[in-house]
Amino acid sequence: MLYFPQLLTGAMAQYPLKRKRVGRVALNVSPGGEEVKLWDPEDERLEWELHLSGLTDAEWGAIEGLFHACEGSLQAFCFLDPTSNLLAWSGDLSRTVWRRDAQLAVSSGSPDPFGGNQATRLVNTGQTEQTLSQALDVPAGFHHCFSIYVRGAGGRVRLRQWSSSRSTATEFELRNSWRRISHSATLGGSETRVHFGVVVPAGGSVDVYGPQVEPHRGASDYKETRERGGIYPNTRFASDELRVRSEGVDSHASVIRIATSLKQS
């Protein structure tokens, strides 16, 4: 799988960044002049316009290399949306996309940080640490930020990222009040599957809300997802032409337009 490259800063894009949802509306007009408009889900897509500047030779070379590998707009690549949460079903941790160890009890309906009842309680009933995790098809060499709201009556919890060959984690103390914790890391290596998990120690209990993974160094506002996250494996360049403006030594700028069909991806 080809991936749109991450910049050396650990970001997927720069501002200004434009993202829009595009589709077709079918219009039926009755003999009496009444109009009925229906959204056509068969012709729905996302489009991004990336305004990039100050790119190094290496950064521009990676983008240009992807463009040639895809033969312009002919072949697809995977794009990690920097404006989205990459996790699926972030608001429902009971879904099968979430893997939980055998002795970790998961119960929904707890009070959340924003006055609702959308938090989830994780209780480790075993004698060893237990993990709730989700695996994403993303490059281990990219920088990812994993964040989540946590609350507990003492104890500790760990946020962990791991691939088949490498692992990294950060431990946090639990408090009686909600707070958002995050773990930002680059695993390195050539793997294209990374696991993101919450590790609860033996006998521990923690309330969690709003897990989020983003393809950059820091956490942005939480965005709830359902059956899919912001990973788009059927993205294409919108044009067979790629333009660049050299602004100086080792400094380039370009406006890149890409799109994905939501039906296909």
C-alpha positions as CSV (number, residue, x, y, z in Angstrom):
1,M,0.0,0.0,0.0
2,L,1.2,3.5,-0.9
3,Y,0.7,6.3,1.6
4,F,0.7,10.0,1.2
5,P,3.9,11.0,3.0
6,Q,4.1,12.8,6.3
7,L,6.2,15.9,6.5
8,L,9.4,16.1,8.5
9,T,7.6,18.1,11.2
10,G,5.4,15.1,11.9
11,A,2.3,16.7,10.2
12,M,0.2,15.5,7.3
13,A,-0.7,19.0,6.1
14,Q,-0.3,22.8,6.7
15,Y,-2.7,25.6,7.0
16,P,-4.7,26.7,5.0
17,L,-6.2,23.3,4.5
18,K,-9.5,22.8,2.7
19,R,-11.7,19.7,3.1
20,K,-15.2,19.3,1.6
21,R,-17.8,16.6,1.1
22,V,-19.1,16.6,-2.4
23,G,-22.1,14.7,-3.8
24,R,-25.0,14.7,-6.2
25,V,-28.6,15.7,-5.5
26,A,-31.3,14.1,-7.6
27,L,-34.2,16.6,-8.3
28,N,-37.7,15.4,-9.2
29,V,-40.3,17.9,-10.3
30,S,-44.0,16.8,-10.2
31,P,-46.5,18.0,-12.8
32,G,-47.8,20.4,-10.2
33,G,-44.3,22.0,-9.8
34,E,-43.5,20.4,-6.5
35,E,-39.8,19.6,-6.1
36,V,-38.3,16.6,-4.3
37,K,-34.6,16.5,-3.7
38,L,-32.7,13.4,-2.7
39,W,-29.0,13.0,-1.8
40,D,-27.4,10.3,-4.0
41,P,-25.1,8.2,-1.8
42,E,-23.7,6.4,-4.8
43,D,-21.9,9.6,-5.9
44,E,-20.3,10.9,-2.7
45,R,-16.7,11.9,-2.2
46,L,-14.3,13.8,0.0
47,E,-11.9,16.3,-1.5
48,W,-8.8,17.9,0.1
49,E,-6.8,20.9,-1.0
50,L,-3.4,20.9,0.6
51,H,-1.4,24.2,0.6
52,L,2.2,23.3,1.3
53,S,5.1,25.6,1.5
54,G,8.7,25.5,2.8
55,L,9.0,21.9,1.7
56,T,12.5,20.5,1.8
57,D,14.0,18.6,-1.2
58,A,13.3,15.4,0.7
59,E,9.7,16.3,1.5
60,W,8.9,17.3,-2.1
61,G,10.7,14.3,-3.4
62,A,8.5,12.0,-1.4
63,I,5.3,13.7,-2.7
64,E,6.6,13.7,-6.3
65,G,7.7,10.0,-5.9
66,L,4.2,9.1,-4.8
67,F,2.7,11.0,-7.8
68,H,4.9,9.1,-10.3
69,A,4.3,5.7,-8.5
70,C,0.5,6.3,-8.8
71,E,0.9,7.4,-12.5
72,G,-0.9,10.6,-11.7
73,S,-4.5,10.1,-10.9
74,L,-4.5,6.5,-12.3
75,Q,-3.6,4.5,-9.1
76,A,-4.9,4.9,-5.6
77,F,-2.9,5.6,-2.4
78,C,-3.9,5.8,1.3
79,F,-4.4,9.2,2.9
80,L,-4.6,9.7,6.7
81,D,-7.0,12.7,7.1
82,P,-5.3,15.2,9.5
83,T,-8.7,16.7,10.3
84,S,-10.2,13.3,11.5
85,N,-10.0,10.7,14.2
86,L,-8.3,7.6,12.7
87,L,-10.1,5.2,15.1
88,A,-13.4,3.6,14.2
89,W,-16.3,3.5,16.7
90,S,-14.5,5.8,19.1
91,G,-17.8,6.3,21.0
92,D,-18.6,2.6,21.4
93,L,-15.8,0.5,22.9
94,S,-17.9,-2.6,22.9
95,R,-17.7,-3.0,19.1
96,T,-15.7,-5.9,17.7
97,V,-13.1,-3.5,16.1
98,W,-11.9,-3.0,19.7
99,R,-9.8,-5.9,21.0
100,R,-10.0,-6.5,24.8
101,D,-8.0,-9.0,26.9
102,A,-10.1,-11.8,28.4
103,Q,-10.1,-10.4,32.0
104,L,-11.0,-6.8,31.2
105,A,-14.6,-5.9,31.9
106,V,-16.0,-3.2,29.6
107,S,-19.3,-1.4,30.6
108,S,-20.8,1.6,28.9
109,G,-23.1,4.3,30.2
110,S,-20.9,6.0,32.8
111,P,-21.0,9.9,33.1
112,D,-18.6,11.5,30.6
113,P,-16.6,14.8,30.9
114,F,-19.3,16.8,29.1
115,G,-22.4,16.0,31.1
116,G,-23.6,13.0,29.1
117,N,-23.4,9.2,29.8
118,Q,-21.1,8.2,27.0
119,A,-18.1,7.2,29.0
120,T,-16.9,3.5,29.4
121,R,-15.6,1.8,32.6
122,L,-12.7,-0.6,32.3
123,V,-12.2,-3.0,35.2
124,N,-9.3,-5.4,35.3
125,T,-10.6,-8.5,37.1
126,G,-7.3,-10.4,36.6
127,Q,-3.9,-10.7,38.2
128,T,-2.0,-9.3,35.3
129,E,-2.4,-6.1,33.2
130,Q,-5.2,-6.1,30.6
131,T,-5.5,-4.0,27.5
132,L,-8.2,-2.5,25.3
133,S,-6.8,-1.7,21.9
134,Q,-7.6,-1.1,18.2
135,A,-5.3,-1.9,15.3
136,L,-4.9,0.6,12.4
137,D,-3.4,0.1,9.0
138,V,-1.0,3.0,9.2
139,P,2.7,3.3,8.8
140,A,4.8,2.7,11.9
141,G,7.2,5.2,10.6
142,F,4.7,8.0,10.9
143,H,4.2,10.2,14.0
144,H,0.9,9.4,15.7
145,C,-0.8,11.0,18.7
146,F,-3.1,8.8,20.8
147,S,-5.3,10.7,23.3
148,I,-8.2,9.8,25.6
149,Y,-10.1,11.3,28.6
150,V,-9.6,9.3,31.8
151,R,-10.8,9.4,35.4
152,G,-10.2,7.1,38.4
153,A,-10.0,6.9,42.1
154,G,-6.2,6.6,42.3
155,G,-4.0,4.1,40.5
156,R,-2.3,4.4,37.1
157,V,-3.0,3.7,33.5
158,R,-0.8,3.4,30.4
159,L,-1.2,4.5,26.8
160,R,0.7,2.2,24.5
161,Q,1.5,2.1,20.8
162,W,3.1,-1.0,19.2
163,S,3.8,-2.8,16.0
164,S,5.0,-6.3,15.3
165,S,8.6,-5.3,16.2
166,R,8.5,-2.2,18.4
167,S,6.6,-0.7,21.3
168,T,6.4,2.5,23.3
169,A,4.2,3.6,26.2
170,T,3.6,6.4,28.7
171,E,2.1,5.9,32.2
172,F,-0.2,8.4,33.8
173,E,-1.6,8.8,37.4
174,L,-5.4,8.7,37.6
175,R,-7.4,11.5,39.3
176,N,-10.9,11.8,40.6
177,S,-11.6,14.4,38.0
178,W,-11.6,14.0,34.2
179,R,-8.4,14.9,32.3
180,R,-7.2,14.3,28.8
181,I,-3.9,12.3,28.4
182,S,-2.0,11.7,25.3
183,H,0.9,9.6,24.0
184,S,2.8,10.9,20.9
185,A,5.4,8.7,19.2
186,T,7.0,7.4,16.1
187,L,7.7,3.7,16.3
188,G,9.8,3.5,13.2
189,G,10.3,0.5,10.9
190,S,8.5,-0.5,7.8
191,E,5.3,-2.1,9.3
192,T,2.0,-0.8,8.2
193,R,-0.1,-1.9,11.1
194,V,0.0,-0.1,14.5
195,H,-1.9,-1.0,17.7
196,F,-3.2,1.7,20.1
197,G,-4.2,0.6,23.5
198,V,-5.2,1.5,27.1
199,V,-3.4,-0.7,29.6
200,V,-5.1,-1.2,33.0
201,P,-3.0,-2.7,35.8
202,A,-4.1,-5.8,37.8
203,G,-7.1,-5.0,39.9
204,G,-7.4,-1.5,38.4
205,S,-10.4,0.5,37.3
206,V,-10.7,3.5,35.0
207,D,-13.4,5.5,33.3
208,V,-12.5,6.5,29.7
209,Y,-14.0,8.6,27.0
210,G,-13.1,9.9,23.6
211,P,-10.2,7.8,22.3
212,Q,-8.6,9.5,19.4
213,V,-5.6,8.8,17.1
214,E,-4.3,11.5,14.8
215,P,-1.4,11.5,12.2
216,H,0.6,14.3,13.8
217,R,2.3,15.2,17.1
218,G,-0.4,16.8,19.1
219,A,-4.0,16.2,20.1
220,S,-6.8,18.3,18.6
221,D,-10.5,18.6,19.7
222,Y,-12.1,15.2,20.0
223,K,-14.1,13.9,17.0
224,E,-16.4,11.0,17.5
225,T,-16.4,8.3,14.8
226,R,-18.7,5.5,13.9
227,E,-18.1,2.6,11.5
228,R,-15.1,4.3,10.0
229,G,-12.2,6.6,10.9
230,G,-10.2,9.0,8.9
231,I,-8.2,6.4,6.9
232,Y,-8.9,6.5,3.2
233,P,-7.2,3.8,1.2
234,N,-8.7,4.7,-2.2
235,T,-7.5,8.3,-2.5
236,R,-6.2,9.6,-5.8
237,F,-4.6,12.8,-7.1
238,A,-7.3,14.9,-8.7
239,S,-5.1,15.8,-11.7
240,D,-2.4,14.3,-13.8
241,E,-0.4,17.4,-13.4
242,L,1.7,18.2,-10.4
243,R,3.0,21.8,-10.1
244,V,5.8,23.0,-7.8
245,R,7.2,26.5,-7.1
246,S,10.8,26.7,-5.8
247,E,11.1,29.5,-3.3
248,G,14.8,29.1,-2.6
249,V,17.4,26.5,-1.7
250,D,15.7,23.4,-0.3
251,S,12.4,25.2,-0.2
252,H,9.4,24.4,-2.4
253,A,5.7,25.2,-2.4
254,S,2.7,23.5,-4.1
255,V,-1.1,23.2,-3.9
256,I,-2.1,19.5,-4.1
257,R,-5.7,18.4,-4.7
258,I,-6.7,14.8,-3.8
259,A,-10.1,13.1,-3.5
260,T,-11.6,9.8,-2.5
261,S,-14.9,8.1,-3.3
262,L,-16.7,7.3,0.0
263,K,-18.6,4.5,-1.7
264,Q,-15.4,2.7,-2.7
265,S,-13.3,3.4,0.4
